[in-house]
Amino acid sequence: MNADIIKTYYAGKKVLVTGDTGFKGSWLSLWLSYLGAHVYGIGLPPQSKDDNFVLCELESLISHKTLDICDHHALYDYVQDISPDIVFHLAAQPLVRLSYEIPRETMQTNVMGTVHILEAVRNTPSITTAIMVTSDKCYENKEWMHGYRECDEMGGYDPYSASKGAAEIVIRSYLHSYFNDSSSTRIASVRAGNVIGAGDQSMDRIIPDCIRSIRGGDPLIIRNPHALRPWQHVLEPLSGYLLLGALLGMNQSHAFSGAWNFGPRYESIVPVEQVVQRFFSIAGSGTYQCQSSSANLHEAVTLALDIAKAVLLLKWSPVLDIQETLKWTWDGYKVEKSGESIKSHRIQQIEEYMHRMDAISNHEPVQ
């Protein structure tokens, strides 16, 4: 069963997580630590005491090193020094709107940072598996109503999307050039949807903006209320990354190498305004205003992922529907102000998620 594979495979493994101080990287580091892995994390310093890395007390659970993936020599030396078994590469400049302000830095981090990771991987014999995290925005967005498949064209209108499309091309080139025989490291790239969950403090992301609105009492301003996005809780794609990493490590071939989509169910692809309405309803407070403007920077209207490959070949599937996704997210933010242990609450959600994975694998009703 998928949950059993994840539960057993990572115990005792040395795992490097890049971007461990980020939103997804901190959740992944916590999950891996819970599974018994020896986690080595690298990333930039947390930006505030409210970052998920700090809230979950990860510095006491994992071996963290402050390191910029743009520093090729320092990165290379560190990877050689720790000699991990598995690499999860999540370090990135992750924001579309910020990429318009810092395009060079976005390209440097997302493209050349990926090259630096791949160079370290191919020169470190201990590494059996590397999962390279990109984005659903790597695709050439044609505003299709159907989901993009792993074989569809790479592209990118804005600097962020272009950097992720370019990173995918780089990963594919390395896969063909250096990781193409049975003795080489197994490499996969993974693309997720609009990932939400507690602990995200980023600017210009709709759920963190909702939280700031609720806590500050000011109306939320929505730029693109009708934009369709594939919403998923952070544990959904991370479960896919963990399952894929385990299957790559267990299978002594490249059967699972290449590109994979991990998106939500189609009913979770809903407009931004509807997500805000549902989230405020669950929270019991919050107001918003729609303020479209001709000065707004370009953002895609429609974006969805086709997850048939992961469903059919990995036996992976989403666990939470859109309402549960929003409820779990609100519960995680709410506990940050409750005085309860945030780390314990995050782990409880991980345990509940794996329980639901088991139930789905065994065709049992989810309680």
N, C-alpha and C positions, 0 to 999 in steps of 0.2 A: 504494500500500500504506500501511496505517496508520502503520507505523514511518517510512516515507519522508516522509509528510506532517509528522510530528512533527519529524523530523531537519532538514527544510528550512525550515519556516515561521517558526520563532522566531529564526533567525540575524539579528542586527542590530536586532531589535525592542526597543523600550523596554517593559519589563514591570514592573508594580508587584505585589508580593506582600505582602499584609497578613498578619501573624502569622508573619513569616519566622523568628522565633526559636523557634517551636513545632515539634513533632514533624513533622507533615505539611508545614508551611510551609518548614522547613529542607531537607527532602528535595526539595521542588518547586524551591526556589531553587537548589539544587545542580544539579538536572537542567537547568533553564533556562540556568544559566551554562555547563554542559557543551555545550548546544546553540548557544551563541554569542549568547544574548540579553543585552541590557544590563539587569541586574536591579536594581531599586530595592525594598528591603525596609523595612517598618516593623513594629515590634512592641515589646513590653515587654523589658526587659533579660533576658538568659539567667539562669536561677536558679542554675546551678552550672557548674563546669568540665566536667561530664559531659553537659551538654546537647548535642544533635546539632549545633546551630548552632556551638558552640565546637569540638567534635570534628572537624567538617568544615572548620574554618578559613574559614567563610563571610565573615567580616568583611574578609578579603583578596580575596574573589572578587566581592562584590557591593557596592552602595552601600546601607548600612544606616543607618536613622535610628530612634532610640528615640522612639516616639510611641504614645500611647494613642488608639485609635479613638473613645473616648468624648469626647475633646477635639475637638469639631467644627471649631472655627476653625483650630486647628493642622493638622488633617488636610486640611481644604479648601485651605488655603494651600499645603501641601506638594504635593498632587496637582496644583494649578494650576501650581506652580513647575516640576515635572518633566515635566508633560504627557506621560504614558505613552501607548502604543498600546493596551495590554491590561492588564486588572486581574484578578488572582486574589485573591479575598477569603476568607482562611482564619482571620483573627483571631477568637478566641472564648474564652469560658469553657467548656472542653470536658468537664467532669466531672459526671456525674449526682449522685454522692453529695455533692460539694462544693456543688452547687446548693441542696441542702437547708439548708446552713449560711449561704450568701450569696445568697438568692434575688433581692434587689434588684439586687446587682451583676451577677448572671447575666443578668437581664432587660436591664439597662442596656447591657451589652456586646453581648449576642447580638441584641437587638432594635434598640435605638437606635443601636448601633454599625453595624448593617446599614443603617439609615436614613442615617447620616452618610456611609457609603461611596456609597450610591446618589445622594445629593445632590451629592457631589463628582463622581461619574461624569457625571451629567446636565448639569453645568455646565463640563465640560472637553471641548472640541470634539475634541481629539486622540484620545480613547478610542474605539476602534471596537468593542471587545468587553469584556464583564465576566462572569467566572465567579464566581458566589456560592455558596460551599460551606456547606451546612447539615449535615444528619445523617439517618440512617435513622430516628432516634427522633422525627422531626417528624410521623410518622403517628399517628393515633388507634389505639393498639394494642388490637386485639380478640383477641389471642392466636390468630390464624389460623395454620394450618400452611402455607398457601400464601403467596407473596411479595406484598408491597404494591406496587401500581402507582402511577405518577406521578399518576394522576387520583384516587387514594383520599383519604379525608378526613384533614385535618390535625388534630392533637390534642396530647396531652401530659399524663400523670399527674403527673410530677414537674416542678419548676421548669425544669430543663434542657430536657426534652422539650418543654414548653410554649413555652419561649423559641425553640426551633428551628421549631416549628409556626407561631408568630407571625411569625418572620422570613420563612418561606416565603410567608405571606399578604402581608406587606409587599412582598416582591420581586414577587409576581404583580400587586399593585396598581400598582407603579411601571412594570412591563412594559406593562400596559394603558393607563396614564395618560400616560406620557412616552416610552416606547421602542416606539412602535407604528407608525412609518412607515419607509419605505425608507432615509431619510437618518439615522435615529437609531441610537444604539449598540445592538448586539445583546447581549441579556442572557439568561443561563441560570442556573438553580439546579441544584446537583448534590448527590446524597445517596449516601453510601457506607455500607458495613457496618462491622463491628468491625475496624478497621485496626490491624495489628500490624507490627512491623519494628524493627530495631536503632535505637537512639538515643532511644527513648521512655523517659523517666524519670518519668512521671506516677505519682502515688499512686492506689491503688484501680483499677488496670488490671491484668488478669490476667498478661500476659507480663512487664511490668516487675516485678510482684510475684514472679513465678517467678525472675527474675534476682536480685532482692534475696535471695530464699530460698537460691538456689544459692551466691551469694557470701558470705552471712552464716552459712549453715549451719543456720538455723532452719526448721522446717516451714512450708510455705505454708498459710494458712487460706483455705479456699474457702467463700464464703457461700451461693452458689446453684449447686451442682454440676450440676444437671440443666437449667439454663437453656440454651436453644438460641440460638446466635448465628451470624451470617454472617461467618466469619473470612476476611480477605484481607490479603495483603502490601501495604505502603504503596504500592509501585509500581503496583499494579493500578488503584486509583481515580485516582491521579495520571496514569496513561496515558490514562484516559478524559477527565479534565479537559483535558489537553494536546490530545488529538485534537479534542474538542468546541470548544475555543478556536480551534484552527486552522481548523476547518470553518466556524465562525461568521465568522471574519475573511476567509476566502476566498470565502464565499458572500454576495453583496451583497443578501441578503434576510433575513427572520426565520424561514427554514425550520427552523433548528436552535435557535431561542430557546425558552425555557420550561424545564420541569423534566425531570431525567434521573436515573435510578438507575444506579449502578455498583457492583454487588455481585459476590460470588464464584459459582462453580458450586454447585448444590444439594448436592453431596456434601461441600462445605466448610461446610455448616451443621450443626454438631455441638455436643454439650453441652460446657460449660465443663470438667467433670472429664476428659472424653476429651482435650481439648486439653492440659490440664496433664500427663496421663499421657504423651501423645505427645512433648510438649516435653521433659519430664524424661528420657525414653528417648533422645531425640536428643542431649541434653546429657550424658548419662551420669551424672547425679547429680540430687538433689533429692527431697524428700519433702513430703507434704501431709496436711492433715486437713480433713474437712468439718465445719463447725460452723454449721449452720442455727440461727437464733434468731428467736423471735417479735418481737424488738426490731429486726430488720433493716428498713431502709428499703425501700419498694416498688421492685422492679425487675421489668421484664417477663420472663416465662418464655420466650416464643417470639417471635422476630423474624427476618424474612427479607425480601429484596427481589426483585421481579420485574425482570429486566434485559432483557426481550424487546425493549423499545423501542430501547435502545442497540445490542443485537446486530443487529436488523433494519435500523435506519435509519442508524446510524453505522458498522456493520460492525466494532464493537468486541467483544472477548470476553476473559474472564479467561485468563491464561497459566499460572498456577501452581495445582497442586492443593494440598490441605491439608497433605500431608507436605512438599512443596517449600516451601510458605509458612513452615512452622515451621523447616525446615532453613535457609533463607535468613536467617530472623530470628536463629536461634542463631549462625550463622556471623558475622553482623554484630556481635552482642554480644561474641562470642569474640575478634574482632580488636581490640576496644577494650582488651583486657588483654595483647595479644600483642607489642606494640612495633612492629607493622606500621603503615603509613600508613592511617589510618581513611578519610580522604578518598579515597585511591586505591581502597580496597576498596569503598566505596559506589559509586564511578564504575564499577568493574568489574561490580557487580551491575546498574547501569543499562544498561551496554553489553550484558550477557548478556540482560537483559529485552527490550531492543529487538531483539536477534537472534532471540529466540523469537517476538516479535510478527511479524517478517518471515516466519519459518518457518510460522507459522499462517496468515498472509495468503496465502502461496504454496502452502499445503496440503502442506508438507513435514514429514517427521518431525522432532520436536525432539530434538536430540542431548544 
